[in-house]
Amino acid sequence: MLDPPTLEAVQEWGPAAEGHIERRDTVITWALPAGPELTEDPWGAEPVRRWRDVRDRQPGAGTWPVTADRDRPQWDCTPLEGVGPLRFGMSPLQVAAALDGEVPDARRGRFPWRPWTGEVGVWALEEERFDRLGVSAHYGSSRVLPALAAVTVHGRTGPRVTLDGFPLIGRPVTAVEAALTRDAEDRGLGLRIGCGGDLGLAESNLFVRSTRAGDAAITEARFCAPQWEDHG
């Protein structure tokens, strides 16, 4: 017999007028049915933790507060180069200095596996999350130090960022995707769909993402260096 399932909310998808599947401006419930052996800690028990690492799960936002536009700083973006004070290629120390000494609230990395030697490599930094500023820094591996390769501006709390005159952050998903599509058509640019279903501009290596705000889904954005391959 299954115990009551663990519930969470995920992005809602539905058919567009043109017939393809698109993201909606809402979230819907998603369930993880669990047997008695998983009830106490379903996300941290076997076999669940093998396909979804509980260490990567951010704590719940409670009431899902959204910072008002007037209380957010305005950041400029230069696709393929950086956003706000952050420039691709920066080291973690340079990122912290550009953010006025802000200390990350969380850091995530990995021990790379080297199949040709059967050894585990040195821990490599992959992500730093700055909750107060509403941004995450993503690092690519290099032979010397981690180098900034992508920046995610969070939808609920991140800075205001515009692209060709339309806002990217904290807006209804369908409105921003429609504006991005029109912009690509007007300028003859290509669109790209990321691994997580995120819509982006191919030439800019920029992706519009979504995040939960109560029962709604609002936009955030990931700005990427030219060589960065975004996997969601």
N, C-alpha and C positions, 0 to 999 in steps of 0.2 A: 504493500500500500504506500502511496506517495503522501508525504506531508504537504502542507500548503506551500505553494511555490514562492520563490523569491521574485519580486516584481521590480522592474525599473522602466524608465521611459526611453524610447528611441525615436529617431526621426521618422515621420510619416511620409510615405511615397504614394503617388497615385497617377492615373493616366492624364496626360495633357490633352488639350483640344486637338493637337496634331497627331495624337496617337501614341507618342512615346511616353515613357515613365519619367516623372519629375518629382522633385522634393516639394512638400507642402510646407505651410507656415505653422504646423502643429507637431506635437509629439504624441505618440501612442504607447500603451503599455506593452511590455515584453516580459515573458515569464521564464524562469528557470525551474522546472519541476525537479524536486529533490527527494531522494529516499531518506529513511531515518538516519543512515550513516553520514549524510551530508548536512543535516538540518542545522547543526550548531554553527558551521562556517562553510556554507556551500561554495563560496568563491575560492576558498583556500584549501579545499579538500581535493583529493584525487577523484576522478581524472580531470576535473574542471581546470585546475591550475596549470595543467599541461598545455591547454589551448587558450587560456586567458589568464595572464599573470596578474594576480591580485595586487602586486606591488605597484602596478601601473595605474591602478584605479584611484582617481582623485576623490577626496572626501566630498560628501553631498553638500550642496550650497544652502540647504535649509529652505529659506523662503525664496531663493533664486533672485536676489536683488539685482536690478539693472541700474547702473550709474547713469544719471541724466547727462545729456550732451553738454550742458553748460559746465559740468564738473569734470569733463574729460579734456586733457590736453589735445591740441591739434598737431598731428604728425604729417609731414610730407613723405611721399614715397617716390623712389626712383627705381622702377622695375629692373631686376638683374643686378642692382648695386646695393640697395638697402632700403630701410624705412626708418623715419625719425632720426635719432642720433646713431643708429646702428648701421654698420657697413659690413658686408660679407667679407670674410677673411679675418675678422677680429678674433683675438684669443679671448678666453673667458675673463681674464683680467681686464682687457680692453673693453669688453662688454660691460663689466661692472663699473668701470670708470665712466663710460659714456652714459650710464644710468645713474650718475651721481653717487656711486658707491653703494647702490642697492644690493642687498644680500638675497640670493635666491631662496625661496621658500621650500623648494624641492629640487633635487638633482637626480637624474637617471642616467645610467650607463650600462655597459655590458663587458663581460670578459670574452673577447673574440676567440673562437675555436679555430685552430690551425690543423686541418685534416692531414696535411702532408707530413706533419711532425707528430701529430697526436697530442699536442700540448695546448694548454689554455694560455692566451696572451694576457698582457697587462690590461687592467680595467681601463676602459675608454669612456669618457664623458660624451653623452649623446644629447642631453636636454637639461636646461635650467628653466624653472618656472618662477616668475616674479608676480605674485598675486596682487600686490598693492598697485603695481603699474599696469597689470592686465596684459602681460606679454610673456611669451616663452621663446627662449633661444635654443635653436637646434644646431648641433655641431656635426661636421663631417670629420672623418678620421684623416690624419696626416702623419707623416713620419716624425714630426717634432711635437706639435701641440694640436689640440682640437681647434678647428677653425669654424667660425660662424658661417653656416650655409643656408639657414632659413630662419624666419621669424614669424611666429603666430601672434596676431593681435586678437585678444580674446573679445568675444562679442558682448558680454555683460559688463565688463569693467575696463576694457582697453581703450587706448587713445582713438580719437576720431581720425580717420584716414579717408581721403577721397581719391578717385581715379577718374580723370577726364571730366571732373565736375560732379560726379555722383558719389554719395557716401557708400562705403563698403562695410562699416562696422555697426552692429546693433540694429539692423533693419530687417524687415520681413524677407525671408529667403527668396520667395518668388519675385519680389520687386527688384532685388539686386541681380538675380540671375537674368531677368528680362533686360535690365539696363546693360549688363555685361554682354549679352547676346547682341543687342542693338549696336553697342560700341564696336564689337568685332565686325559686324556686317558693314557699318559705316566706314571703317578703316581698312576693310579687306584683310582682317586678321583671322587666324585659326583658333578654334575652341578645342579644349582638351578636357577629358573626364578623368579625374584621379581615381585611385584605387578605392577610396571611400565614397565615390559618387560625387566628389566635389567638382564643380565647374570652374574652368580656368582658361586664361589666355595663353596659348601655346608660346607665342613669341616673348611673353613677359614672365613665364614660369611663375604665375600668380594663380592662387586657387581661392575660391569663395567656399568657406566651410559653414557649418551650422552648429549651434549649441543650444542647449535647453534654457528657457527662461519661463519657469512655471509650466503651463500647458502649451506654451508657444515655442517656436523655433526661430531664432534670430541669427544673423550672420556674424561670422568672424572671418579673418582672412589670413592666408599664409603666403608670405613673400619669400621667394627662393632664389638662390644663386643659379647661374646658368647651368652648372654641372649637377645640381641637386635633383635626384629622382624622388619625388614625393610618394610615399606609400601609405598615406593617411595618418 
